Amino acid sequence: MDDEYIVLTIDQTRQVLSTLIYAWFPEGERPSLPVTGAWDSIKLLGVVSDGGETFFLPCAENFNSDTTIRLLDALQTEFGEKICVVLDNASYFTANKV
């Protein structure tokens, strides 16, 4: 892999909005998240690049293979074609459809 590639690491979380105090984002920053008053919690897939850039994908549904595919498409749009995505062994990342 050459230096033109951006390394992206992904993690997931479900946060209850009434107690959303800690989550992953750059120190000293707190991103705005698109939520409505009707939501009790938010599910996020968060991405951090090797250069410190962040990207968040809010999910109304539970994480699944379709969510993963949507995330990977969004990452290519956001960061370009030359990306190396580090995923864990969550079932929605390892599904045959992905």
N, C-alpha and C positions, 0 to 999 in steps of 0.2 A: 504494500500500500504506500503510495507516495504522499508527499507533504500537502498535496492539493485536497486531500480528503479531510472532511470534518468528522471527528468522532463525537457521537451523540450517545449519552446514557439516559435510560428511561427508568422512572419509578412511578408507582401508582399509589393513590391514597383516596380514602373516603373521609371527608371531614364533616362533622355536624356543624352547621353554620352558627348556631348559638354559642359554640365553644371554640370557634376557629381562632386559635391563638398561634399555634406553631404549625408550620408546613415548610416545604423546601422552596426557597427562593433566595436570590443573592442577599448577603448580609447588608442590612441597612435599607433594603427595598421591600415593598409589599405591593404586588401587582393587584390590579382591579380584576375581579372575576365576574363574568356575566351571569348573575343569579337574579331570581325574583323572590319576592316575599313568600311565595307559595312553596318554596323549596325548604325542606328540613335539613338536607345535606347536599353536598356536591361531591361527585366522583371526578378525579382528575388524573390524567396521564401527564406527567411533567418530564421535560427533556432539558438536559444541560449539555452544552457543547464543550469541547476541550478549550474553547476560547472564552467560556463563561457566559455565552448567550443562553437565554432560557426560552422555552416554548411550552404552552399549556394547552391541553385539549380537554375541555369539560365534557362529561358524558352523562346524559340523562338516564341512560340504561346501565345495566351491569356490563362490565368489560366482557367482550367476546371477540371472535375472529373478525367480525365486520368492523368493530371498533379499531382493532389493530391495523387492518388494511386502510381504514380512513386516516389513522395516525401516520402510517408510513407514507401515504400520498401527500398528506399535509407537510410532512418533514421534507419531502423532495421539493415541494413548492416553496417552502420557507428557506431551506438551506442549499438547494441545488441537487444535482444528480450524484455528485461525488461525496457520499456520506457513508460512514460506517456506524451502524446502529447496534448498540450493545443491549441485549434483552436478557431477562432472566428466564427461568423455565416455567413461567405461568402458563396455564393451559391455553389461554387466548393468544399467547405468542407462539406456541408450538403446534397449534392446530394445523391440520393438513391444508386447509383453505388458505392459510397465510403463506 
